[in-house]
Amino acid sequence: MINKEKPIFIIMSLTLSGLIFLTLTLIKYQDILLYTPYLVSGGVSFALILVTFILSKKVLYKGNQRFFLYSIWAL
């Protein structure tokens, strides 16, 4: 049986590590004000993925898998 949570963890960890790497790089080169919209959009996308995962976990626990699929397609 395939674990359905693994791709979400991979996406979340890649997004978070990319945000951390981008922030540290921009702080090093002091161009953080120029690229702030990218950081904000990355943070918002990470928050959306996290909220989707939490909601889908609660809904999947009740046995409804359609919401989980629709929320992933919406992203």
C-alpha positions in Angstrom: 0.0 0.0 0.0 1.3 3.4 -1.0 1.6 6.0 1.7 -0.4 9.0 0.4 1.2 11.5 2.8 4.7 11.2 1.5 4.4 13.5 -1.5 2.9 16.2 0.7 5.8 16.0 3.1 8.3 16.2 0.2 6.6 19.3 -1.2 6.4 20.9 2.2 10.1 20.2 3.0 11.3 21.4 -0.5 9.3 24.6 -0.2 10.5 25.3 3.3 14.1 24.6 2.5 13.9 26.7 -0.7 12.5 29.6 1.4 15.3 29.3 4.0 18.0 29.1 1.3 16.6 32.1 -0.6 16.3 34.1 2.6 19.9 33.3 3.7 21.2 34.1 0.2 19.4 37.4 0.0 20.6 38.4 3.5 24.2 37.6 2.4 24.0 39.7 -0.7 21.7 42.3 0.9 19.1 42.2 -1.9 16.3 41.2 0.4 14.1 44.2 -0.3 14.3 43.5 -4.1 13.1 40.0 -3.7 10.6 40.4 -0.9 7.5 39.5 -3.1 9.1 36.1 -3.9 9.6 35.4 -0.2 6.0 36.5 0.6 4.5 34.3 -2.2 6.7 31.4 -1.1 5.5 31.8 2.5 1.9 32.0 1.4 2.2 28.9 -0.7 3.9 27.0 2.2 1.1 28.1 4.5 -1.6 27.0 2.0 0.1 23.6 1.6 0.3 23.2 5.4 -3.4 24.2 6.0 -4.5 21.9 3.2 -2.5 19.1 4.8 -4.0 19.7 8.2 -7.6 20.0 6.9 -7.2 16.9 4.7 -5.8 14.9 7.6 -8.9 15.7 9.6 -11.2 15.0 6.7 -9.4 11.9 5.8 -9.7 10.7 9.3 -13.5 10.9 8.9 -13.2 8.9 5.6 -13.9 11.6 3.0 -11.2 11.6 0.5 -12.8 13.9 -2.1 -11.9 17.1 -0.2 -8.3 16.0 0.0 -8.1 15.6 -3.8 -10.0 18.8 -4.5 -7.7 20.8 -2.2 -4.6 19.4 -3.9 -6.0 20.2 -7.3 -6.8 23.7 -6.2 -3.2 24.3 -5.4 
